[in-house]
Amino acid sequence: AYEIRPRDWSSDVCSSDLRRWCGENPDAARSLGLSVARYRYQGVLLSGLFAGASGAFLASEIIGNWREGQTLGLGFIALAALILSNWDPKRLVFFAWLFGFAQAIPLRLNDAPIISLLPPQFIRMIPYVVTIVAIAGFVGKVRPPEAAGKAYEGGGSL
């Protein structure tokens, strides 16, 4: 019943310029004829979809069950990736890869003979240390979208 056409989807929903305009200056985007409410609604739906899918994957595939606190602060690492990318999707892919790589390091170092002399808590700290170092290095250069967190009260429908 539904046909997914990646070219149309990427040019409409994932256009970072249009989404950036709706976050930076929604009135200017509206003056260009863009439906700010529609783009913001799509952004909320897509982020909710991705968050739900990743939570389901984490609970069912990686851990095998659900328990309280099972993400171990990975949401804060994802938020750090978003902040460090300066809300740019291409840079976000790089920082997500960097933090994912840092998350995989403890899994690979468990079998190393020299590393086994260290307490396992030090090895499990690596992703969080990488996150703190990255944020400390880039914290002054980050600028969020101008209208982020502000309600849009412009006219128009979805």
N, C-alpha and C positions, 0 to 999 in steps of 0.2 A: 504494500500500500504506500510505503514511503520510499522515495528514491534519494539516496545521498549522493550529491555531486560535490566532490571535494573542492573543485575550482570555485563554484558559487559560494560554498560555505566559507572558504578561506578568504574570499574577496569581500564577503559581507560581514560575517560574525567576527573573524579574527583580524580584521584590519586594525592594526595597532594605532594608526593615526586617528581613525574615527573614534576609537575608544578613548584615546588620550585626549582628544578635543572634548569629549563628553565629560571627562574628569577634570581637565584643566579649566575650561571655561564653557560651561554648558549653555550660556546665553549666546556665545559666538557660534557654537555648534548648531544651536536652534536657528540662528539667523541664516545659516547655510542650508537649512531645510532638513537637517537630521533630526530624527526622533530621539531625543536624549533619554526619555523614559524607556524607550524600547531597548536602546543599547545598554543602559544600566540594568534593566531587567534581564536581558540576555547574559550579562556578566555575572549577575547573582545566580542565575540558573546554572550556568556552566560551572562556576566555582563550587556550587552545591553538589552538582553531578560528580565532579572530579573528587571532591572531599568524601562523598558517600562511597564512590567506587574504591577509593584508596583505603578507606576504613574497612570496607567489606573484604578487600583483598588481604589487609593486614590480619584481620580476625580469622579468616577462613584458611588462607594459604600459608602464611608465614608462621603464625603462632598456633593455629589449630583450634583455638577457643577464644572466648571473650572474657576479659577480666578488667577490673577497674585499674586505670593508670597504665594500660599496656603500651601506650605510645611512647612513654619514657621521654617526653619533651621533644619529640620529633616535629610536632606542630610549630614549636618555637624555632626550630632549625629551618623549617619551610618559610616561616615569616622572615627570618633573617635573610634567606635567599631572595625573597621578594624585595626586601628593603635594599639589599646590596645591589640588586639588578636595576634599581631606580625605576621600577615598574615597567621595564622594557622586556618583552617576552623573549627576545633573542639572548639577552644577557641572563635572563632567568634560567634558561636551559643550561648555560655554563655553570652558574652557581649551584643549581640543583645537582648537576653532575659532580661538581667539586664536593659538595656535602654528602652525596651518595657514595663517592669514592672514600671519603673519610669514614663513613659508616661501615664500609666493607673492610677497611683495614683491620679492625679487631677480629673479624672472622678469619682472615688469612693468617694473622699473627699467632693464633692459638696453637698452631703446630710447630712454630719456630722454637728450636731448643734454647736459644739465648733468652728469648722473650719469656719463656716459662719460668725464669727466675724472678721476674717482676710479679707483683700482685696483680690479679686479673682486673682489679678496679682501675688501675692505671691504663691498661690497654683499652678498657671500655670508655675511658674519658676522652679518647682521641677525637671523636666527632665534635664533642662539645668544646674542646680546646681549639680546634680548627675554626669553629663558628665564632668563638670569642675573639680570636686573633683577627679573623676577617672583618668582623664588625669594628674592632678597634682601629683597623687600618683605613676603613672607608667611611667612618661615621660622619665626618664633616662634609662629604661630597654628595650626600643623599638629599634629594628634593622630591617629596611626594607630590602627587597631583594636587593642584590648587583647591579643587572643590571636593577632595576626598573626605568622606564623613559628613558632608553637608547635604541636607535634604534639597532636592531639586523641586522647586515649586512653579516651574514654568508651565505653560499651557500645552495642550496637545494630548493625544491619546496614544496607546500602544499601537 
